[in-house]
Amino acid sequence: MNVLVTGANGFIGRSLCDYLLQKGYQVRATMRKPNPHHACCDQAIVEDIDANTAWQKALEDIDVVIHLAARAHVLNESTTNPLAEFRKVNVDGTLNLARQAAKSGVKRFIFFSSIGVLGAETLLNPFSETSEPKPHSDYAISKLEAEEVLKKICSETGMEFVIIRPPLVYGASAPGNFARLLKLVNLNLPLPLGSVKNQRSMVSLENLVDFTNVCLVHSNAINQTFLVADGSDVSTPQLIRLLGEGMEKSVSLLPVPVKLLEFGALITGKKNMLQQLCHSLQIDISKARNTLDWTPPVLVADGLRRAAQQYLDNMH
């Protein structure tokens, strides 16, 4: 089977390409510039992704597209209309790729969305595939709109779709807040998170890649949306202690009241980071388990310890 992976140079894309090659797939990887890491892959250079990107060459003889490339969270946003910029890549770019994929005879289109389309936190019940979408950011709005345009193209053309909505994806080289957390644990600084009593669903890079592989071929995945996670949740203090165990460091957690942390986050403009660290976001993966007979191969405690250990190894 010939698989096209967009965004192959990203944190998820690199691992996914390696995994699929090991499984015997023919992999074509799209990226902005050539990368020796993907020496085993057929590489296709695709610079900007928008409504006008020409995909015909990259799509030649492709059976399945896995669309990872996206405009993700931008830390120092410089544009006056961020939503328009997200839409350019994530909505218009996806629509354009899906149209060309259907035209080229692609059978299945796997789209990486985000748990953010359902909201930023859970209060009573975990998110499931039946939860009502409440996107909380410009990025999440653009991902939900991309899901809709993809479904429309597939209903018109008969191309199959699979939509995957992951939460925070973690691993040794994960970007964003997880990278910051690894750095802080490694510095062995006391962290003011001892009073946090939340529950977070996350997904290890290994589990996400394994799940994507199931979605490539499973007949029950056709035209379905799935939430994916490790299958058991951790509180932020548990998460930090597990990272500490992976680095063989004893972590000091100070019992600072959460209200005080919230006030500090408000003043410093770190509301989103605080939400990830202090609030709950739980995911019910029953549909993935029951429909696809999928069990996460890596337990969350093992995944977090391993990520921390590899992070240290990568530094040396």
Phi and psi in degrees as a GROMACS rama.xvg file:
@    title "Ramachandran Plot"
@    xaxis  label "Phi"
@    yaxis  label "Psi"
@TYPE xy
-98.3758  123.418  ASN-2
-119.866  132.476  VAL-3
-102.501  125.769  LEU-4
-112.966  116.197  VAL-5
-88.2677  153.279  THR-6
67.4238  37.1148  GLY-7
-70.7142  -16.0035  ALA-8
-86.1097  -5.21723  ASN-9
-77.3444  173.97  GLY-10
-54.4188  -46.2456  PHE-11
-78.9461  -42.7244  ILE-12
-57.6797  -42.1952  GLY-13
-60.9803  -47.9037  ARG-14
-67.058  -39.4185  SER-15
-63.2037  -44.3954  LEU-16
-60.4503  -45.7469  CYS-17
-58.9679  -44.7207  ASP-18
-64.2321  -45.8398  TYR-19
-66.0957  -36.7758  LEU-20
-62.514  -42.8167  LEU-21
-61.2362  -32.2694  GLN-22
-81.7073  -2.12388  LYS-23
93.2985  10.0278  GLY-24
-77.5211  153.3  TYR-25
-86.3264  119.182  GLN-26
-115.211  127.994  VAL-27
-109.766  126.538  ARG-28
-110.199  127.098  ALA-29
-98.4346  140.983  THR-30
-157.268  166.012  MET-31
-72.4938  -38.1945  ARG-32
-143.152  154.759  LYS-33
-54.9095  147.168  PRO-34
-136.744  120.621  ASN-35
-61.817  -21.2279  PRO-36
-59.1099  -31.8291  HIS-37
-98.4774  34.4014  HIS-38
-57.2803  -30.7157  ALA-39
-79.6033  -16.2113  CYS-40
-91.3479  154.286  CYS-41
-77.3532  121.242  ASP-42
-100.304  137.826  GLN-43
-124.293  123.549  ALA-44
-86.648  119.581  ILE-45
-128.756  116.19  VAL-46
-82.1087  -88.1156  GLU-47
-91.7006  138.578  ASP-48
-105.099  118.474  ILE-49
-159.301  -160.897  ASP-50
-67.5941  -16.7053  ALA-51
-111.284  5.14082  ASN-52
-62.4004  135.176  THR-53
-92.8392  113.896  ALA-54
-105.857  -4.32848  TRP-55
-52.0441  -46.2949  GLN-56
-65.4315  -43.3369  LYS-57
-64.7833  -28.9372  ALA-58
-88.985  -3.22635  LEU-59
-57.8022  125.089  GLU-60
64.0925  19.9855  ASP-61
-88.5802  135.498  ILE-62
-93.711  -42.2019  ASP-63
-132.227  134.981  VAL-64
-103.831  131.737  VAL-65
-112.546  109.56  ILE-66
-99.4463  98.2219  HIS-67
-99.9384  -30.2376  LEU-68
-59.3763  133.087  ALA-69
-162.445  161.052  ALA-70
-87.3937  113.905  ARG-71
-99.0803  -164.555  ALA-72
-59.3967  128.479  HIS-73
-106.311  119.038  VAL-74
-67.6632  -50.3391  LEU-75
-108.742  81.9356  ASN-76
-67.7995  123.449  GLU-77
-107.813  -11.8964  SER-78
-84.2085  153.508  THR-79
-78.3927  -23.2434  THR-80
-129.524  80.0443  ASN-81
-59.0229  -37.5975  PRO-82
-59.8325  -40.65  LEU-83
-62.3655  -38.1681  ALA-84
-68.5127  -42.045  GLU-85
-61.4241  -42.6808  PHE-86
-63.8488  -38.6497  ARG-87
-53.7784  -48.2897  LYS-88
-85.4768  -50.5484  VAL-89
-80.1106  -33.3343  ASN-90
-97.5081  -61.7014  VAL-91
-61.3529  -40.7303  ASP-92
-64.5412  -40.9693  GLY-93
-68.2582  -43.5765  THR-94
-58.1594  -46.6408  LEU-95
-63.1266  -45.5427  ASN-96
-64.1811  -43.071  LEU-97
-62.9017  -42.0664  ALA-98
-59.1108  -48.8367  ARG-99
-68.577  -34.0817  GLN-100
-64.0425  -46.486  ALA-101
-60.6217  -41.4746  ALA-102
-63.7441  -34.0251  LYS-103
-82.5914  -2.53793  SER-104
89.2803  17.5785  GLY-105
-64.0506  135.189  VAL-106
-84.7036  -39.7628  LYS-107
-137.933  141.057  ARG-108
-123.754  111.412  PHE-109
-98.5662  121.164  ILE-110
-113.836  126.727  PHE-111
-88.8383  110.472  PHE-112
-99.8981  -142.478  SER-113
-154.525  148.026  SER-114
-63.6011  -20.7401  ILE-115
-59.0494  -19.1644  GLY-116
-66.0634  -20.5327  VAL-117
-95.0243  -13.8234  LEU-118
136.315  176.758  GLY-119
-96.237  -17.5747  ALA-120
-156.64  160.615  GLU-121
-112.282  142.002  THR-122
-105.366  -54.1619  LEU-123
-110.479  -58.8706  LEU-124
-105.02  147.444  ASN-125
-64.2857  155.929  PRO-126
-68.9548  143.842  PHE-127
-138.169  -179.314  SER-128
-66.3213  -16.9137  GLU-129
-93.5052  -2.30503  THR-130
-64.6069  145.79  SER-131
-76.3394  130.056  GLU-132
-61.3664  133.152  PRO-133
-141.638  70.0072  LYS-134
-58.3938  135.952  PRO-135
-106.42  -1.46707  HIS-136
-146.907  166.265  SER-137
-59.4782  -39.8567  ASP-138
-60.101  -47.9582  TYR-139
-65.6661  -38.2127  ALA-140
-59.2855  -45.2129  ILE-141
-66.5964  -34.4421  SER-142
-68.4241  -40.4938  LYS-143
-65.3395  -42.3602  LEU-144
-63.647  -36.1729  GLU-145
-65.2823  -40.5974  ALA-146
-55.653  -45.7401  GLU-147
-63.7842  -45.2429  GLU-148
-67.5448  -34.0186  VAL-149
-64.7231  -45.0434  LEU-150
-59.0482  -40.137  LYS-151
-62.9838  -49.2784  LYS-152
-59.1465  -42.7641  ILE-153
-67.3013  -36.8429  CYS-154
-68.5769  -29.6724  SER-155
-79.1042  -30.3742  GLU-156
-110.083  -17.0541  THR-157
86.5447  -1.09096  GLY-158
-67.8196  139.632  MET-159
-80.7208  147.96  GLU-160
-124.521  153.595  PHE-161
-135.027  127.51  VAL-162
-109.931  127.823  ILE-163
-114.305  126.56  ILE-164
-114.657  90.3633  ARG-165
-84.1378  154.264  PRO-166
-85.0021  -151.879  PRO-167
-56.601  125.177  LEU-168
-99.1604  124.969  VAL-169
-117.081  155.943  TYR-170
178.623  173.785  GLY-171
-58.9033  -35.5661  ALA-172
-110.246  26.1354  SER-173
-63.2136  146.387  ALA-174
-86.322  -176.848  PRO-175
69.4492  -143.92  GLY-176
-64.2004  -31.382  ASN-177
-66.8825  -38.866  PHE-178
-62.1882  -40.5495  ALA-179
-64.6715  -39.3678  ARG-180
-65.0792  -43.5075  LEU-181
-58.2344  -42.5395  LEU-182
-63.469  -44.563  LYS-183
-65.2614  -42.5952  LEU-184
-63.4577  -40.7401  VAL-185
-64.7689  -34.0241  ASN-186
-73.4488  -12.4459  LEU-187
62.2126  30.0356  ASN-188
-81.2257  146.786  LEU-189
-64.7584  135.146  PRO-190
-112.483  137.357  LEU-191
-83.7843  42.2547  PRO-192
-117.534  14.9675  LEU-193
-65.4426  -23.4363  GLY-194
-94.3389  1.06581  SER-195
-73.5405  127.358  VAL-196
-123.865  75.1038  LYS-197
-121.756  177.757  ASN-198
-137.113  123.087  GLN-199
-119.241  133.976  ARG-200
-92.2374  133.996  SER-201
-135.288  174.347  MET-202
-136.66  129.635  VAL-203
-72.0273  152.483  SER-204
-56.0284  -40.9262  LEU-205
-61.405  -44.258  GLU-206
-66.3051  -39.3816  ASN-207
-65.8247  -42.3425  LEU-208
-65.3876  -41.3873  VAL-209
-62.1478  -43.136  ASP-210
-64.7164  -39.7135  PHE-211
-61.6559  -39.933  THR-212
-60.866  -39.32  ASN-213
-63.6776  -41.7704  VAL-214
-66.5071  -21.083  CYS-215
-63.1943  -37.2346  LEU-216
-122.498  -18.8918  VAL-217
-68.0335  130.002  HIS-218
-69.3935  -26.4995  SER-219
-76.6056  -7.1099  ASN-220
-84.0094  -12.7574  ALA-221
-58.1514  125.328  ILE-222
56.9491  39.0113  ASN-223
-120.785  155.382  GLN-224
-111.998  135.348  THR-225
-129.789  140.104  PHE-226
-94.5363  142.585  LEU-227
-134.21  139.378  VAL-228
-159.406  178.881  ALA-229
-72.4684  -15.5176  ASP-230
97.6178  -14.1175  GLY-231
-142.241  151.263  SER-232
-104.587  160.15  ASP-233
-132.012  150.91  VAL-234
-82.5094  163.368  SER-235
-60.7136  -43.6252  THR-236
-59.1957  -40.3653  PRO-237
-61.6108  -44.1956  GLN-238
-57.7415  -47.0494  LEU-239
-66.4661  -40.3405  ILE-240
-64.2067  -39.3862  ARG-241
-65.5847  -38.6742  LEU-242
-64.2708  -40.2245  LEU-243
-60.5009  -42.5222  GLY-244
-60.666  -41.2381  GLU-245
-63.2493  -30.7531  GLY-246
-95.224  -0.134999  MET-247
57.3424  46.2113  GLU-248
-124.751  141.783  LYS-249
-90.0244  125.769  SER-250
-94.5396  137.49  VAL-251
-102.972  117.894  SER-252
-112.504  118.161  LEU-253
-87.9405  136.701  LEU-254
-81.9551  66.4574  PRO-255
-81.4305  130.811  VAL-256
-56.5691  138.063  PRO-257
-60.253  -36.1086  VAL-258
-58.3689  -38.7849  LYS-259
-67.1934  -41.266  LEU-260
-61.7908  -42.4503  LEU-261
-62.2559  -40.3745  GLU-262
-63.8323  -44.2086  PHE-263
-62.3052  -40.0734  GLY-264
-66.7485  -35.8579  ALA-265
-64.0557  -44.2059  LEU-266
-67.5705  -40.3814  ILE-267
-91.6324  0.612482  THR-268
72.1127  27.802  GLY-269
-108.765  35.2256  LYS-270
-58.4058  -43.9305  LYS-271
-64.6693  -41.1721  ASN-272
-64.895  -42.0972  MET-273
-63.3549  -39.7619  LEU-274
-58.3671  -43.0933  GLN-275
-66.7673  -33.325  GLN-276
-86.464  -31.4619  LEU-277
-111.852  -24.011  CYS-278
-97.7336  166.932  HIS-279
-93.7564  146.026  SER-280
-146.654  102.713  LEU-281
-113.591  144.894  GLN-282
-126.948  133.564  ILE-283
-95.5285  115.258  ASP-284
-102.204  23.7057  ILE-285
-54.5722  -39.8533  SER-286
-63.3608  -44.7681  LYS-287
-62.5274  -41.0018  ALA-288
-64.6673  -47.6224  ARG-289
-81.2307  -42.1062  ASN-290
-75.2526  -38.4571  THR-291
-108.803  0.830098  LEU-292
55.4544  42.9467  ASP-293
-103.423  132.398  TRP-294
-121.238  129.525  THR-295
-57.8942  122.336  PRO-296
-69.8402  -23.42  PRO-297
-112.875  128.237  VAL-298
-74.9447  148.021  LEU-299
-58.4449  -41.4618  VAL-300
-62.8597  -43.052  ALA-301
-66.2458  -41.2672  ASP-302
-62.7288  -42.1023  GLY-303
-69.8162  -42.8672  LEU-304
-61.2766  -42.7871  ARG-305
-65.4368  -41.4762  ARG-306
-59.1614  -42.7354  ALA-307
-67.3041  -41.1288  ALA-308
-63.2631  -46.1273  GLN-309
-64.916  -35.8576  GLN-310
-57.1333  -45.8483  TYR-311
-64.2316  -44.4056  LEU-312
-58.5335  -41.752  ASP-313
-65.6335  -23.8118  ASN-314
-78.2676  -20.5616  MET-315
